[in-house]
Amino acid sequence: MLSLYECMKEESAAILESAKRLNNDQVEKTLRLLEDCFENKKKLLLTGVGKSGIVARKLAATFSSIGLTSIYLNPIDALHGDLGIVDRGDLCILLSNSGETQELIQLIPHLRNKGSFQIGILGNLNSTLATQSDVFLDASVNKEVCPLNLAPTASTTVAMAIGDALAVVLMEKKGISRKDFAVNHPAGKLGRELTLKVSDLMKPINQLNPLLENSSFREIILEITRGSIGSCWIKGKDNDNKLIGLITDGDLRRALKKYEPKDWENLLAEEIMTKDPIVISYDKFAIEALELMEKNRKKPISLLPVVGENYEFVGILRLHDLIQAGLNN
């Protein structure tokens, strides 16, 4: 009885053996074709039938994620009209374990007529597809992990591993950065970290009424309550957008603890506010704001004033907004 460990060990061994069999000349030709496709903004088409078709769909998604326009081309649909998506100079990767998949063999002449180049990821280098492809990579396996040696298992794993490896090497050759990658993954954690800016999440200044240093305790309470942001900002006398202080719910609680109840109604904004609070620029990444809040050791920060290019006050960023955006995952 095969164990899960033994099955996985056999599949990993199949990948290792495949890596040893790869022809360096064919690999280099493949990578040059992929680079040309990337640089000239051509499309990469991936096609296959059955389980190979499923692998082709996955690899199309992988190449798309690194910025190479990639599409799964159903070979049957292609022969019935979908060939219209193919342009001159496009690149097509054909996946087939047998190398004799009739739908792909029928497709190749039409791809050539459209001016497309073909790369075969094939399990049989003596096959029809191998002879008709411009370049081919050896994806053969000694046997499937399936005890009947029938269900595509090791063969599909090897084909996917070769495709993934091509994508990774292409990433390195083209200098794809974390930021480039994130642009195509805006909903993922990396995408949020490297695309969301402070300006995307902050509450703009037009939602906040400024107070002065001599604003009363009553005015402070009313503004914090009105704004529903849990804070109010104090502006300077000479510049309407110059932030000189911030009053939060926490500042109010500390003032109530510090002063006697009989003095509360006479308190002014300048006696309660946090002077020269920590601020962040509007064009910083939101993840930087979260790190700034978390690293502060003097007191917890749940609000960050946001400043513009000339250090003018432009808005407030709340910890709540960062959490809602999923940056604390």
ABEGO torsion letter per residue (X at the ends): XBBAAAAAAAAAAAAAAAAAABBAAAAAAAAAAAAAAAAAGBBBBBBBBEAAAAAAAAAAAAAAAAGBBBBBBBAAAAAAGAAAABBBGBBBBBBBAAGABAAAAAAAAAAAAAGBBBBBBBABAABAAAAABABBBBABBABBABAAGABBBAAAAAAAAAAAAAAAAAAAAAGBBAAAAAAABAABAAAAAAABBAAAABBBAAABBBBBAABBAAAAAAAAAAAGAGBBBBBBAABAABBABBBBAAAAAAAAAABBAAAAAABBAAAABBBGBBBBBAABBAAAAAAAAAABAABBBABBBBBBAAGBBAEBBBAAAAAAAGAAX
